[in-house]
Amino acid sequence: RAIGTVVGGVLGLVVWYIGSGHGKGNPYGLAAIMAVALTILMWARIFTSPAFLQATIMAGATYILVVGYSFEDT
């Protein structure tokens, strides 16, 4: 679960940087890159081993929290 949290945090920061970069950014660009990252997370949730279930769910939750808070904070 700890590794999933770190992976989700890093993924959230990367997506935020790509979607918004410097300043407020473009909400449409952020939505587009979020769709790509959510596709990757859903693929991991469906096709990885059940041993990674908790880590995958934690990564997705942390990812959404990081991007959501970053969008609300700017």
Sequence and secondary structure as in RCSB ss.txt:
>XXXX:A:sequence
RAIGTVVGGVLGLVVWYIGSGHGKGNPYGLAAIMAVALTILMWARIFTSPAFLQATIMAGATYILVVGYSFEDT
>XXXX:A:secstr
 HHHHHHHHHHHHHHHHHHH SSS  HHHHHHHHHHHHHHHHHHHHHS GGGHHHHHHHHHHHHHHHHHHHHH 
